[in-house]
């Protein structure tokens, strides 16, 4: 039985590159997207077993119900790539609470909800892989250089990764990664990396052996500091 991986934000950019690479490696891919029509179009262009699923990360109540529905159809999900994210560039002094909550919801709280529902099932089967797509802008070691809402929410995602990794059973690996500066709608045309290059670390973590890393932060398949 082929492993089944859920990728959020899978209809474009890094998520699409990850989903495509996973399908090429003969994983079954659940392509999570806010706009199901975009997901259907993206899935149609990928060779392999790819199934678009509707997930709206911006609404916590809807997301919880959507994940419950997803599990009723796909009760065994072996891997999760929390890739979807938002970049709010509002300056710190002008950033209001609602904007902070919005960034935290998509970039951190939604990842927690997905892990809350999926990781216990992975623990029961003693197998699972979770990859949280974070950013160097969420690293204290690198100075939280990005816009405040984005940096703080990604730093929180890193903290969440470490916390969840401590509750995972043997065989379940939970890690964060920084894809680098990538040519996507978020990263812009001047970015250094193609999405396919950025996806390599996610693939490496998904394919990790049982004794692979757990609770780490990686870029270019190498550990980096929080």
MARGU-975309 format. One record per residue (C-alpha): residue number from 1; x, y, z. Coordinates in steps of 0.001 Angstrom, whole numbers, padded with zeros to 6 digits, always signed. Layout:
NUM / X / Y / Z
...
// end
This chain:
1 / +000000 / +000000 / +000000
2 / +001440 / +003333 / -001063
3 / +001911 / +006015 / +001581
4 / -000534 / +008905 / +001414
5 / +000680 / +012474 / +001972
6 / -001395 / +015630 / +002529
7 / +000188 / +018835 / +001197
8 / -001492 / +022132 / +002091
9 / -001246 / +024997 / -000372
10 / -000541 / +022351 / -002974
11 / -002016 / +024092 / -005974
12 / +000904 / +026418 / -006670
13 / +004474 / +027377 / -005818
14 / +006475 / +025244 / -003415
15 / +003435 / +023170 / -002472
16 / +002789 / +022259 / -006094
17 / +006453 / +021335 / -006570
18 / +006335 / +019122 / -003474
19 / +003084 / +017480 / -004557
20 / +004435 / +016844 / -008051
21 / +007663 / +015319 / -006760
22 / +005785 / +013104 / -004302
23 / +003493 / +011852 / -007064
24 / +006539 / +011102 / -009220
25 / +007865 / +009002 / -006332
26 / +004557 / +007098 / -006381
27 / +003085 / +008491 / -003202
28 / -000631 / +009140 / -003141
29 / -001014 / +012890 / -002751
30 / -003891 / +014777 / -001169
31 / -003539 / +018239 / -002657
32 / -004974 / +020673 / -000114
33 / -006198 / +024011 / -001422
34 / -008531 / +026846 / -000450
35 / -009985 / +027096 / -003959
36 / -011007 / +023584 / -004989
37 / -011245 / +024549 / -008669
38 / -007614 / +025628 / -008647
39 / -006791 / +022358 / -006939
40 / -008587 / +020346 / -009597
41 / -006708 / +022204 / -012344
42 / -003369 / +021686 / -010608
43 / -004005 / +017990 / -009980
44 / -004929 / +017444 / -013627
45 / -001410 / +018494 / -014647
46 / +000366 / +016075 / -012313
47 / +001077 / +012500 / -013349
48 / +000232 / +010040 / -010605
49 / -002339 / +009589 / -007851
50 / -003286 / +013143 / -006835
51 / -006584 / +014043 / -005194
52 / -007560 / +017702 / -004641
53 / -009167 / +018404 / -001259
54 / -010743 / +021592 / +000051
55 / -009044 / +023040 / +003137
56 / -009613 / +026638 / +004242
57 / -006874 / +027331 / +006763
58 / -008133 / +030841 / +007522
59 / -011218 / +029699 / +009455
60 / -010493 / +027449 / +012471
61 / -014034 / +026090 / +012792
62 / -014347 / +025274 / +009104
63 / -010866 / +023761 / +009036
64 / -011628 / +021406 / +011907
65 / -014775 / +020163 / +010186
66 / -013005 / +019863 / +006830
67 / -010243 / +017718 / +008343
68 / -012828 / +015494 / +010033
69 / -014564 / +015041 / +006675
70 / -011219 / +014340 / +004991
71 / -010429 / +011619 / +007530
72 / -013821 / +010017 / +006968
73 / -012800 / +009535 / +003333
74 / -009061 / +008993 / +003835
75 / -008684 / +007480 / +007331
76 / -005005 / +006657 / +006793
77 / -002812 / +009666 / +006086
78 / +000868 / +008844 / +006471
79 / +002424 / +012256 / +005985
80 / +001610 / +015937 / +006277
81 / +003342 / +018908 / +004675
82 / +002127 / +022136 / +006256
83 / +003151 / +024333 / +003354
84 / +000362 / +026922 / +002994
85 / +001197 / +030340 / +004359
86 / +000516 / +034063 / +004133
87 / +002934 / +036980 / +004090
88 / +001646 / +040203 / +005663
89 / +004200 / +042973 / +005091
90 / +002535 / +045559 / +007361
91 / +005102 / +047505 / +009375
92 / +005299 / +046675 / +013065
93 / +003977 / +050029 / +014285
94 / +000943 / +049776 / +011996
95 / +000166 / +046088 / +012580
96 / -003120 / +045552 / +014371
97 / -004273 / +042565 / +016393
98 / -006606 / +041260 / +013703
99 / -003743 / +041140 / +011197
100 / -001566 / +039294 / +013694
101 / -004336 / +036775 / +014380
102 / -004839 / +036224 / +010643
103 / -001162 / +035425 / +010101
104 / -000994 / +033245 / +013195
105 / -004085 / +031320 / +012113
106 / -002791 / +030364 / +008660
107 / +000916 / +030042 / +009444
108 / +000704 / +028359 / +012853
109 / -002726 / +027530 / +014319
110 / -003886 / +025684 / +011190
111 / -000739 / +023552 / +011259
112 / -001497 / +022712 / +014878
113 / -005080 / +021687 / +014038
114 / -003902 / +019417 / +011251
115 / -001311 / +017836 / +013520
116 / -003864 / +017539 / +016331
117 / -006073 / +015392 / +014149
118 / -003446 / +013488 / +012148
119 / -000449 / +012853 / +014427
120 / -002333 / +010702 / +016992
121 / -003381 / +008432 / +014128
122 / +000223 / +008274 / +012929
123 / +001302 / +007421 / +016478
124 / -001188 / +004525 / +016540
125 / +000390 / +003113 / +013374
126 / +003948 / +003915 / +014541
127 / +004639 / +005643 / +011247
128 / +004303 / +009207 / +010024
129 / +006160 / +012199 / +008654
130 / +005292 / +015858 / +009264
131 / +007121 / +018680 / +007514
132 / +006298 / +022234 / +008562
133 / +007419 / +024725 / +005927
134 / +008783 / +027592 / +007988
135 / +011346 / +030273 / +007131
136 / +014703 / +031678 / +008146
137 / +012688 / +034809 / +008930
138 / +011214 / +032795 / +011796
139 / +014645 / +032017 / +013246
140 / +015808 / +033865 / +016367
141 / +019330 / +032835 / +015411
142 / +018959 / +034708 / +012111
143 / +017449 / +037742 / +013776
144 / +013736 / +037490 / +012806
145 / +014537 / +039663 / +009802
146 / +011184 / +039465 / +008018
147 / +007952 / +041429 / +008444
148 / +006688 / +041121 / +012009
149 / +003478 / +039129 / +011463
150 / +005267 / +036657 / +009219
151 / +008395 / +036283 / +011353
152 / +006495 / +035891 / +014609
153 / +004051 / +033363 / +013149
154 / +006871 / +031308 / +011618
155 / +008827 / +031429 / +014891
156 / +005677 / +030104 / +016560
157 / +005463 / +027345 / +013938
158 / +009030 / +026364 / +014790
159 / +008153 / +026231 / +018484
160 / +005098 / +024152 / +017628
161 / +007274 / +021743 / +015653
162 / +009610 / +021189 / +018565
163 / +006730 / +020761 / +021017
164 / +004889 / +018253 / +018812
165 / +008065 / +016268 / +018153
166 / +008292 / +015523 / +021874
167 / +004887 / +013825 / +021807
168 / +005531 / +011705 / +018731
169 / +005970 / +007953 / +019016
170 / +008868 / +006029 / +017500
171 / +008460 / +006033 / +013745
172 / +006759 / +009449 / +013633
173 / +009094 / +012284 / +012669
174 / +008102 / +015961 / +012905
175 / +010405 / +018669 / +011548
176 / +010521 / +022229 / +010225
177 / +012284 / +023420 / +007115
178 / +013285 / +026680 / +005469
179 / +012905 / +026451 / +001681
180 / +015052 / +029520 / +001058
181 / +014153 / +032465 / -001166
182 / +011973 / +030935 / -003851
183 / +010486 / +032175 / -007126
184 / +006810 / +032069 / -006150
185 / +004012 / +034605 / -005902
186 / +005201 / +035238 / -002336
187 / +008934 / +035230 / -003064
188 / +008835 / +037262 / -006274
189 / +010690 / +036989 / -009567
190 / +014043 / +038088 / -008122
191 / +014259 / +035086 / -005797
192 / +017203 / +032704 / -006029
193 / +015556 / +029276 / -006202
194 / +013017 / +027498 / -008362
195 / +010190 / +025792 / -006438
196 / +011546 / +022386 / -007499
197 / +014853 / +023133 / -005763
198 / +013099 / +024344 / -002641
199 / +011010 / +021170 / -002519
200 / +014049 / +018912 / -002135
201 / +014343 / +019317 / +001639
202 / +010670 / +018455 / +002110
203 / +011143 / +015303 / +000013
204 / +014223 / +014398 / +002017
205 / +012303 / +014688 / +005289
206 / +009285 / +012768 / +003981
207 / +011601 / +009967 / +002827
208 / +013611 / +009870 / +006074
209 / +014226 / +006467 / +007648
210 / +012820 / +005611 / +011064
211 / +016013 / +006795 / +012783
212 / +015909 / +010097 / +010871
213 / +015731 / +013562 / +012414
214 / +012875 / +014532 / +014710
215 / +012266 / +018009 / +016102
216 / +014805 / +019726 / +013861
217 / +014978 / +022755 / +011569
218 / +016560 / +022251 / +008135
219 / +017628 / +024099 / +005015
220 / +019204 / +022349 / +002017
221 / +018983 / +019068 / +003973
222 / +021231 / +020469 / +006702
223 / +020282 / +021396 / +010262
224 / +020076 / +025101 / +011085
225 / +019573 / +026892 / +014385
226 / +016210 / +028044 / +015686
// end
